[in-house]
């Protein structure tokens, strides 16, 4: 495991690199890159506030400060609050017209700043000159009063600002923090996870925001509120946090790789935020030693990808820029939200995170499956290959009826060693074809449907399932007369994916496996009802077990975060005019060819499918009776 000194050294490298791009007395951190839609000044505030998260944790843990990060940030905040200085934050982003300023990106950065100031209050906030502190409090209070977007994690940003200001004796008049937090708490799904928006609304949004925003910001809210918050609410949150950390820890590969799913993936190390938070809050599952072990492996994982703080983090996953993993509001400093991944440094050296003698996590050679019913997920660990696979029947990010589906949410499967095919425009083939991890209906001209909104999900012993109405490409319109019920029978590291398909006459079915990618090229092949691809030591293979006629492979360039070249094995079939059943075995492992052991036996009787792992137990579902026709 990485020592605390090694984490401190890593933090110092990130912070010293960020300083190289400081302008206007440090008030703005402006790494190179095109400005976001919010403009270069807002981007500079973002660069400062997000990199400050690293400094705040570094200083908050009480360690020595040989590079004088405290003084640098005190001087920078002084410059940011100087009305005569060019980097004066309020003037630069329209704060002087604050009644009409509306909701802007600095609301997020004000929250990041408040979060960080709470961590290192004694070494930064308390050392600010009184006039600077008063102006900064006024700027923060403006953002605390905002009625931000009511349907996502933004509600927590003004709440944390309000809580911080109250904790330093500067209460905010007109804040909505308690109301915002109550609304967010109503989005709780179970298994420790929150939906990023009202669960009753169309679409479900499950992703790393649970770890890098929901859990840390709720923790900060309850901690800063102290006795003002009823004890039962605090205990409820802590129980949810512990449950989240226990389930979330399962989604990290043995090499520390996080699950490649959801938006804002350029935040990278911030995936550790929820795990660090659980340890800081005193949750004992997973143990502090396990949290530290996962965090160290994740740090090392991104180092191996070239993200080590020696350069500003790019808008991508590895060292290179890859814009499909970012959002339209992302700017050159956005990726510094990786700073949330250093949160563990805010614990002193005597904390169990750093002082515990408990044994860290040890990879297992035995395959395992965890069913998370509230999420509609099955989390699979392979046999000694270190890969984690998540079978997805609960997340779609389809918030509107015309949403064609987001590749980072709507696939049937994700993993720690693969990424979905993506693009940044409809001209990008990997995005347009959308083959990987998806069951599509395809017309005679090759136009394929999208998954769209998940209409219902179910879970039981050894399976997760869902159904959807296929939607037509970019329009998002439902395909008349079409319906697909899907159940994933999970036996160890294997997934037997079963579909009950209702399709209009003339449409075919296409079943896609994981995409594999490599900068060095991808090998592939196919036979009757079998297809495979191998890249960077990872094999994706799909084998038709029932109802499929042919196999093939789609190949792409520049459409995958894991490498320049990518390939997707897939199967094809011609559904019957009424309903038809189709069953395929999906394998993602470290194999090198099409060779398959006889790992699963499948029996299909009408709409009833039984999968039995050789030498193991059987899982049975009746596709026609999982959901009826609701």
Beta strands, then each sheet from edge to edge (+ up, - down):
strand 1: 22-23
strand 2: 28-29
strand 3: 188-190
strand 4: 193-194
strand 5: 368-372
strand 6: 377-381
strand 7: 388-392
strand 8: 413-415
strand 9: 439-442
strand 10: 449-450
strand 11: 454-460
strand 12: 463-468
strand 13: 471-472
strand 14: 477-478
strand 15: 483-491
strand 16: 494-502
strand 17: 508-518
strand 18: 523-527
strand 19: 530-535
strand 20: 538-546
strand 21: 550-557
strand 22: 565-573
strand 23: 579-589
strand 24: 600-605
strand 25: 608-613
strand 26: 618-622
sheet 1: 1+ 2-
sheet 2: 3+ 4-
sheet 3: 5+ 6- 7+ 8-
sheet 4: 9+ 17- 22+ 21-
sheet 5: 10+ 13- 14+
sheet 6: 11+ 12- 15+ 16- 23+ 20- 19+ 18-
sheet 7: 24+ 25- 26+
end
